[in-house]
Amino acid sequence: MNELKKEAKKEVKKEYRTASLHNLGCKVNAYEMDVMEELLREGGYKIVPFTEPADVVIINTCTVTNIADRKSRQMLHRAKKMNPDGVVVAVGCYVQTAAEEAMKDAGIDLCIGNNKKGELVQILAEYLGLAAEGQQKKIPGNSTVIDINAGCAYEDMQLKKISEHTRAYIKIQDGCNQFCTYCIIPFARGRVRSRRKEEILTEVRTLAQAGCREFVLTGIHISSYGYDLAFPEKRPMANQFHEASLLDLLKSMDEIAGVERIRLSSLEPRIITPEFVKGIAGIRSICPHFHLSLQSGSDSVLRRMNRQYDTADFAYRVQLLREAFDRPAITTDIIVGFPQETEEEFAQTLAFAERIGFYEMHIFKYSKRKGTPAAAMSGQLTEAQKAQRSDRLEAVEKGLSAAFRKDREGSVAEVLAEEFREVEGKRYLVGHTREYLYAAMETDADLSGQILQVRIGSAFADGMVHAVILQP
């Protein structure tokens, strides 16, 4: 087998020298795409822009909504149209949930599901070797799309470099055991699989030495991090948290030289306990920006969603954070138009959002996903109803976001400078505060990568805020 791979690799270097990549979907996908690009470079490929012709085109797909499925198919067909003689490779969540459909698609040459992305170069070499010999053009699905629900381990993918110089996304786990009634992701990503702590710390050390200052922990359900490692016998269907594992990881990251900020991506509200909050409040580099996924402000809708908490419980968790941190940024996700959602239930969501005072809300119109319990529920709302409710909630979101920025006017904050960009016709140095306010600083000095003390000013029309540098 090794000899076959060596021969295939020779063929790759001879015939297939360029590759382009395009990512769809979440930050986990973006992280995995960065790793795949790195693997391709190490495998002898020259990476070219997606708009240029390439011998191999990688599309990292998404399946979180019907629109995401459609965009994935459209992008794959666009890639084939742009590169009729190239090899179009579909990887990721759409492939995982629609393997049979993808394998039959004439616009796709090769399918690679989740938990196989780290083997991209080897799978590609085998495919190209077979194609060069005039054999079957598509590798059988079971060699590239595996059963990620059958107890497979976390697929380690190490990132050595980042495209940004200041911020890195660090994937710490994959999969989800929650099975919310609307969600296809447990079927696309499988059960919870945690990455070994030392593997994470090794990656963080490497990136910190390369100059990265901020690290964003990401995954499909990072609140479950470590539970499967601590209790392997419960792993297949564990629906619990292991706060100690996540806290231990955060404390170890905080001790690494060069790590100035740690930002947590989406958290399950139930992990916000007094013990967990006390733990993170004692970690120097933790950013006071917490994304707690709400999904609805109506208790009856939350029950139909199988979210396993109610609004009173959610409000209690937010209060814990606000008692431990000075005016933290609280952001969330909300789905509008869930099956059977009444006008009264939607009004409850509007009122609860106002009550909590979110900094930002990511608003999604409910998308019917085949195979999920919600798809079979009666009382499906029309697209017009969902669009109207989305517009109303977005109006509330804009007001809350503006109020949060207004409350920060005149305060002193730290900005991690990132790059220069033009804002309303002028050139500014831009970056984010620890609360994730996007700030613009008027200066000609290239202070990228530095943490600057600033005074926050008024907001631009797009929500970015003015900031005056006080000292580096």
C-alpha positions in Angstrom: 0.0 0.0 0.0 2.9 2.4 0.9 4.4 1.7 -2.5 1.1 2.5 -4.2 0.9 5.8 -2.4 4.5 6.7 -3.3 3.7 6.0 -7.0 0.5 8.0 -6.7 2.4 10.9 -5.1 4.8 10.9 -8.0 1.9 11.1 -10.4 0.4 14.0 -8.4 3.6 16.1 -8.6 3.9 15.4 -12.3 0.3 16.1 -13.5 -1.5 17.9 -10.7 0.4 20.9 -9.4 -2.1 23.6 -8.5 -5.0 23.6 -6.0 -7.7 26.2 -5.0 -10.0 26.1 -2.0 -13.4 27.6 -1.1 -15.0 27.4 2.3 -18.7 27.5 3.2 -20.1 27.5 6.7 -18.9 27.9 10.3 -15.6 28.7 12.0 -15.0 24.9 12.5 -15.1 24.5 8.7 -12.8 27.6 8.3 -10.3 26.1 10.7 -10.4 22.7 8.9 -10.0 24.5 5.5 -6.8 26.2 6.8 -5.4 22.8 7.8 -6.3 21.3 4.5 -4.5 24.2 2.7 -1.5 23.6 4.8 -1.5 19.9 4.0 -1.8 20.5 0.3 1.2 22.9 0.4 3.2 20.3 2.3 2.1 17.7 -0.3 3.7 19.7 -3.1 0.7 21.7 -4.4 0.8 25.4 -5.3 -2.2 27.2 -3.9 -3.9 29.6 -6.3 -7.0 31.9 -5.8 -10.3 30.2 -6.3 -11.0 32.5 -9.3 -8.1 31.1 -11.2 -7.9 27.8 -13.0 -6.6 24.9 -10.9 -5.8 21.3 -11.3 -7.6 20.4 -8.0 -10.5 22.4 -6.5 -11.5 21.8 -2.9 -15.0 22.9 -1.7 -15.6 22.6 2.0 -19.4 22.2 2.2 -22.0 23.1 4.8 -25.4 21.6 5.5 -26.8 23.5 8.5 -29.8 24.8 6.4 -31.4 24.0 3.1 -29.9 27.2 1.7 -26.4 25.9 2.8 -27.0 22.7 0.9 -28.0 24.6 -2.2 -25.1 26.9 -1.9 -22.8 23.9 -1.6 -24.1 22.3 -4.7 -24.0 25.6 -6.6 -20.4 26.2 -5.6 -19.4 22.7 -6.6 -21.0 23.1 -10.1 -19.4 26.5 -10.4 -16.0 25.0 -9.7 -16.5 22.3 -12.3 -17.6 24.9 -14.9 -14.5 27.0 -14.1 -12.3 23.9 -14.2 -13.8 21.4 -16.6 -10.5 19.4 -16.8 -9.7 19.8 -13.1 -10.6 17.5 -10.2 -13.5 18.9 -8.1 -13.4 17.6 -4.5 -16.4 18.0 -2.2 -15.6 17.7 1.5 -17.5 18.1 4.7 -21.0 18.2 6.1 -23.1 18.2 2.9 -21.1 15.2 1.7 -21.6 13.5 5.1 -25.4 13.8 5.1 -26.0 13.4 1.4 -23.3 11.0 0.4 -25.3 9.0 -2.1 -26.5 12.2 -3.8 -23.1 13.7 -3.9 -21.5 10.6 -5.3 -23.9 10.6 -8.2 -23.4 14.3 -9.0 -21.6 14.7 -12.3 -20.1 18.0 -11.1 -18.2 16.2 -8.3 -15.2 14.0 -8.9 -14.3 13.0 -5.4 -16.2 13.0 -2.1 -14.6 13.2 1.4 -16.7 13.3 4.5 -16.0 14.5 8.0 -13.3 12.9 10.0 -11.4 12.2 6.8 -10.3 15.7 6.0 -6.9 15.2 7.5 -6.3 12.4 5.0 -7.0 14.7 2.0 -3.6 14.5 0.4 -3.4 10.7 0.7 -7.0 10.2 -0.6 -6.4 12.6 -3.5 -3.1 10.8 -4.4 -4.9 7.5 -4.5 -7.7 8.9 -6.6 -5.3 10.5 -9.1 -3.3 7.4 -9.3 -6.4 5.4 -10.2 -7.5 8.0 -12.7 -4.1 8.0 -14.3 -4.4 4.3 -14.9 -7.9 4.8 -16.5 -9.7 3.1 -13.6 -12.8 4.1 -11.8 -13.1 7.9 -11.4 -14.8 7.8 -8.0 -13.5 6.1 -5.0 -16.3 4.1 -3.2 -18.1 6.1 -0.6 -17.2 3.9 2.3 -13.5 4.8 1.8 -14.1 8.5 2.1 -17.4 9.0 4.0 -17.3 7.0 7.2 -19.9 6.4 10.0 -19.0 9.2 12.4 -21.6 7.9 14.8 -19.8 4.6 15.3 -17.4 5.5 18.1 -14.6 7.0 15.9 -12.0 9.1 17.6 -11.3 12.8 17.2 -9.5 13.4 13.9 -6.4 15.4 14.9 -5.6 18.2 12.5 -2.8 20.5 13.5 -2.5 24.1 12.3 1.1 25.4 12.1 0.5 28.8 10.5 -2.4 31.3 10.2 -3.4 33.7 7.5 -4.2 36.4 10.2 -1.3 37.6 12.3 -3.2 38.3 15.4 -6.1 35.8 15.9 -6.3 32.1 15.5 -9.2 29.7 15.8 -8.4 26.6 17.7 -10.7 23.6 17.2 -10.9 21.6 20.5 -13.7 19.1 19.8 -16.1 17.8 17.1 -19.7 16.5 17.2 -22.7 17.1 19.4 -25.0 14.8 21.5 -27.7 17.4 22.2 -30.1 16.4 19.3 -32.2 19.6 19.2 -35.3 18.8 17.2 -34.4 21.2 14.4 -30.7 20.4 14.0 -29.0 18.1 11.4 -25.5 18.7 12.8 -25.3 15.6 15.0 -25.9 13.6 11.8 -23.3 15.6 9.9 -20.6 15.8 12.6 -21.4 12.7 14.7 -21.1 12.3 18.5 -18.9 14.4 20.8 -15.2 13.7 20.2 -12.7 15.8 22.2 -9.2 16.6 21.2 -6.4 15.7 23.5 -5.3 18.6 25.7 -1.6 18.3 24.8 -2.3 18.4 21.1 -4.2 21.6 21.6 -1.5 23.1 23.7 1.2 22.2 21.2 -0.7 24.0 18.5 -1.3 27.1 20.6 2.4 27.2 21.5 3.4 27.0 17.8 1.0 29.8 16.8 1.9 32.0 19.8 5.6 31.7 18.8 4.5 32.8 15.3 3.1 36.0 16.8 -0.6 35.2 17.3 -2.0 37.0 20.4 -5.7 35.9 20.5 -7.0 32.4 20.5 -10.7 31.6 19.8 -11.7 28.1 21.0 -14.1 26.6 18.6 -15.9 23.3 18.0 -19.4 22.0 17.3 -20.3 22.0 21.0 -17.3 23.1 23.0 -19.3 23.0 26.3 -19.0 19.2 26.0 -15.2 19.3 25.8 -13.5 16.6 27.8 -16.6 14.6 28.9 -15.9 11.8 26.5 -12.2 11.7 27.6 -13.2 11.7 31.3 -16.0 9.1 31.0 -15.2 7.0 27.9 -17.8 4.4 28.9 -20.5 7.0 28.5 -19.1 8.5 25.4 -21.6 7.3 22.6 -24.6 9.2 24.0 -23.1 11.5 26.7 -25.3 14.6 27.0 -23.5 16.3 29.8 -20.7 18.7 30.5 -17.4 18.4 32.3 -16.5 21.9 33.3 -13.3 20.8 34.9 -11.9 19.7 31.6 -12.6 23.0 29.8 -11.4 25.0 32.8 -8.2 23.0 33.0 -7.5 23.6 29.3 -8.1 27.3 29.6 -5.8 27.6 32.6 -3.0 25.7 30.8 -3.4 28.0 27.7 -3.3 31.1 29.9 0.2 30.0 31.1 1.7 29.9 27.6 4.0 32.8 26.7 2.4 35.1 24.1 -1.2 34.1 24.8 -2.8 37.5 25.5 -6.4 36.7 24.9 -8.7 33.6 25.0 -12.1 33.9 23.5 -14.8 31.3 23.8 -17.1 30.6 20.9 -20.7 29.5 21.3 -21.4 28.0 24.8 -24.3 25.9 26.0 -26.1 28.1 28.6 -26.1 25.2 31.2 -22.3 25.2 31.5 -22.5 28.7 33.1 -22.5 27.6 36.7 -21.2 29.5 39.7 -18.2 27.2 39.8 -17.4 27.6 36.1 -17.9 31.4 36.2 -15.6 31.7 39.2 -13.0 29.6 37.4 -13.0 31.7 34.1 -13.1 35.0 36.0 -9.8 34.1 37.6 -8.1 33.5 34.2 -6.2 36.6 33.0 -6.6 36.2 29.3 -10.3 35.3 29.1 -12.3 37.9 27.1 -15.5 39.2 28.6 -17.5 38.2 25.5 -19.8 35.3 25.8 -22.0 33.8 23.1 -24.8 31.8 24.8 -27.0 30.2 22.2 -30.7 30.9 23.2 -32.6 30.0 20.0 -36.0 31.2 21.4 -37.3 33.5 24.2 -40.4 31.4 24.5 -40.4 28.5 27.0 -43.0 26.5 25.0 -40.9 26.8 21.8 -37.7 25.8 23.8 -39.5 22.7 24.9 -40.4 21.8 21.3 -36.8 22.5 20.3 -35.5 20.1 23.1 -33.2 22.8 24.4 -33.4 21.5 28.0 -33.5 24.9 29.8 -36.1 27.7 30.0 -35.8 31.5 29.9 -35.6 31.9 33.7 -32.6 29.5 33.7 -31.0 31.4 30.8 -31.4 34.8 32.5 -29.9 33.3 35.7 -26.8 32.3 33.7 -26.4 35.7 32.2 -26.7 37.3 35.6 -23.8 35.1 36.9 -21.6 36.4 34.1 -22.6 40.0 34.7 -21.8 39.7 38.4 -18.3 38.3 37.7 -17.4 40.6 34.8 -17.7 44.3 34.2 -20.3 44.8 31.5 -19.5 41.7 29.5 -20.7 41.4 25.9 -23.5 38.8 25.7 -24.3 37.6 22.2 -26.7 34.8 21.0 -28.4 32.9 18.2 -32.2 33.0 17.7 -34.3 31.0 15.3 -37.6 32.6 14.2 -40.5 30.8 12.6 -40.0 27.4 14.4 -43.0 25.1 13.7 -46.2 26.1 15.5 -44.6 29.4 16.7 -47.5 31.7 17.5 -47.5 35.4 17.4 -47.6 35.3 21.2 -44.6 33.1 21.4 -42.7 35.3 19.0 -43.6 38.4 21.1 -42.2 36.6 24.1 -38.9 36.2 22.2 -38.9 39.9 21.4 -39.5 40.9 25.0 -36.9 38.5 26.4 -34.2 39.7 24.0 -35.0 43.3 25.2 -34.8 42.1 28.8 -31.4 40.4 28.5 -30.0 43.3 26.4 -27.8 41.3 24.0 -24.9 43.0 22.3 -25.6 41.1 19.1 -28.1 38.5 17.9 -27.5 36.1 15.0 -30.9 35.6 13.6 -31.9 32.6 11.5 -35.2 31.7 9.8 -36.1 28.1 10.6 -35.0 25.7 7.9 -36.7 22.4 7.6 -34.1 19.6 7.6 -35.1 16.2 6.4 -34.7 13.5 9.1 -35.1 15.8 12.1 -38.2 15.7 14.4 -39.1 19.3 13.7 -39.4 18.6 10.0 -42.3 16.3 10.8 -44.1 18.7 13.1 -47.4 20.2 12.1 -47.8 23.9 11.9 -45.0 24.8 9.6 -44.8 28.5 9.0 -44.6 30.1 5.6 -41.4 31.8 4.3 -43.2 35.1 4.3 -44.1 34.7 8.0 -40.5 33.8 8.9 -39.1 36.7 6.9 -41.5 39.2 8.6 -40.5 38.0 12.1 -36.8 38.0 11.2 -37.2 41.6 10.1 -38.9 42.6 13.4 -36.2 40.8 15.5 -33.4 42.4 13.5 -34.8 45.9 14.3 -34.6 45.0 18.0 -31.1 43.7 17.5 -29.9 46.9 15.9 -31.3 48.9 18.8 -29.7 46.7 21.4 -26.4 46.7 19.6 -26.4 50.5 19.3 -27.2 50.8 23.0 -24.3 48.5 24.0 -21.9 50.7 22.0 -23.4 53.9 23.4 -22.8 52.6 26.9 -19.1 52.2 26.1 -18.6 55.7 24.9 -15.9 57.5 27.0 -14.6 54.2 28.5 -11.1 53.0 28.3 -10.5 49.6 26.6 -7.8 47.5 25.0 -7.7 47.0 21.3 -5.7 44.3 19.5 -4.6 46.1 16.3 -5.2 44.0 13.2 -4.8 45.9 9.9 -5.4 49.1 8.1 -8.7 49.6 6.2 -10.8 52.4 4.8 -13.8 53.5 6.8 -16.1 56.2 5.4 -13.4 57.4 3.1 -10.6 57.6 5.6 -7.8 55.2 6.5 -7.8 53.7 10.0 -6.0 51.1 11.9 -8.7 48.6 13.1 -9.0 45.9 15.7 -11.3 44.4 18.4 -11.6 45.1 22.0 -11.8 42.3 24.5 -15.6 42.7 24.4 -15.4 42.4 20.6 -16.3 45.9 19.7 -14.8 46.7 16.3 -12.7 49.8 16.7 -11.1 52.2 14.2 -8.0 54.3 15.3 -6.7 57.2 13.3 -3.0 56.7 13.0 -0.3 56.3 10.4 1.8 54.0 12.6 1.7 50.4 11.8 0.9 49.0 15.2 -0.6 45.7 13.9 -0.3 42.9 16.5 0.0 45.3 19.4 -2.5 45.7 22.2 -3.3 49.4 22.5 -5.1 51.2 25.3 -7.8 53.4 23.8 -10.7 55.6 24.7 -13.9 54.5 23.0 -15.8 57.2 21.0 -19.0 57.3 19.0 -20.1 54.7 16.4 -19.8 54.8 12.7 -22.9 54.1 10.6 -21.9 50.4 10.2 -21.5 49.9 13.9 -17.7 50.2 14.1 -16.6 52.6 16.9 -14.1 55.4 16.9 -11.2 55.0 19.3 -8.4 57.3 20.3 -5.1 55.7 21.2 -3.9 56.5 24.7 -0.8 54.4 24.8 0.6 51.2 23.2 
